[in-house]
């Protein structure tokens, strides 16, 4: 099971762009489905958040091998989809993510690397 991922977060739909936003969302889901079918990613999960007063309206969590994820993000097709999303949603961001066994490894590294800084 993958312990690397990409978090693609997005905010509210730009007013008047609701139909276009739904179209771009569908295009991104279709793209990720194709990436999963080609074994370039392990899985993906789209998530909508309840209104909470913050900037984050939802996100995609895309899981896979770090090298394959890096290659996917570097493609023109991924760039095109993000460019289209920038026109229809606010606060779009793409961030590397860690989970599963990798979180334990990062926590252990943090504790080891900062042991001399704790009071």
C-alpha positions in Angstrom: 0.0 0.0 0.0 1.3 3.4 -0.9 2.5 5.8 1.7 3.0 8.8 -0.6 0.4 11.0 -2.1 -0.6 14.3 -3.5 -3.2 16.6 -1.9 -5.0 18.8 -4.4 -7.1 21.2 -2.3 -9.6 23.7 -3.6 -11.8 26.4 -2.2 -15.2 27.8 -3.2 -16.4 27.8 -6.8 -16.0 31.2 -8.4 -19.4 32.8 -8.7 -20.9 32.4 -12.1 -18.6 29.5 -12.9 -20.6 26.7 -11.3 -21.3 24.8 -14.6 -17.7 25.1 -15.7 -16.5 24.0 -12.3 -18.6 20.8 -12.5 -17.2 20.2 -16.0 -13.5 20.6 -14.8 -14.2 18.4 -11.7 -15.5 15.7 -14.0 -12.5 16.0 -16.3 -10.1 15.6 -13.3 -12.0 12.6 -12.0 -11.8 11.0 -15.5 -8.1 11.8 -15.8 -7.3 10.3 -12.4 -9.4 7.2 -13.3 -7.3 6.8 -16.4 -4.1 7.2 -14.3 -5.3 4.5 -11.9 -6.2 2.2 -14.8 -2.7 2.7 -16.2 -1.2 1.9 -12.8 0.4 5.4 -12.6 -1.5 5.9 -9.3 -2.8 3.5 -6.7 -6.0 5.3 -5.8 -7.7 8.6 -5.5 -10.4 10.0 -3.3 -12.4 13.2 -4.0 -13.7 14.9 -0.8 -16.2 17.8 -0.4 -16.1 19.5 3.0 -19.1 20.9 4.9 -19.1 24.8 5.0 -16.9 25.8 7.9 -15.8 29.4 7.3 -12.4 28.5 6.0 -10.8 28.6 2.6 -10.8 24.8 2.0 -13.9 23.5 0.2 -12.6 20.1 -0.7 -9.7 18.1 -1.9 -8.5 15.1 -3.8 -6.1 12.7 -2.1 -4.1 10.8 -4.7 -2.0 7.8 -3.5 0.8 6.2 -5.3 4.6 5.7 -5.6 6.5 8.9 -5.2 8.3 8.6 -8.5 5.1 8.0 -10.5 3.3 10.8 -8.7 6.2 13.2 -9.5 6.1 12.1 -13.2 2.3 12.6 -13.3 2.4 16.1 -11.8 5.1 17.1 -14.3 3.0 16.3 -17.4 1.4 18.9 -19.7 -2.0 17.2 -19.2 -1.9 17.6 -15.4 -0.8 21.3 -15.9 -3.7 21.8 -18.3 -6.2 20.5 -15.8 -4.8 22.7 -13.0 -4.9 25.7 -15.3 -8.6 25.0 -16.1 -9.3 24.5 -12.4 -7.7 27.9 -11.5 -10.3 29.6 -13.7 -13.3 28.1 -11.8 -12.3 27.6 -8.2 -10.5 29.7 -5.6 -7.5 28.7 -3.5 -6.3 25.8 -5.6 -3.2 24.1 -4.2 -1.1 20.9 -4.9 1.0 19.6 -2.0 2.9 16.3 -1.5 1.5 14.2 1.3 2.6 11.3 3.5 0.6 8.7 5.3 0.7 5.2 6.5 4.1 3.8 7.5 5.8 6.9 6.1 4.2 9.0 8.9 5.8 6.8 11.5 9.2 7.1 9.7 8.9 10.9 9.5 7.9 11.2 13.2 10.9 9.1 14.2 13.2 11.2 12.1 11.8 14.4 13.6 12.3 13.1 17.1 15.9 12.0 16.3 16.8 15.2 14.5 15.4 17.5 17.1 16.3 15.7 20.3 19.0 18.2 21.2 16.5 21.1 20.8 14.0 19.9 23.4 14.2 21.6 26.8 
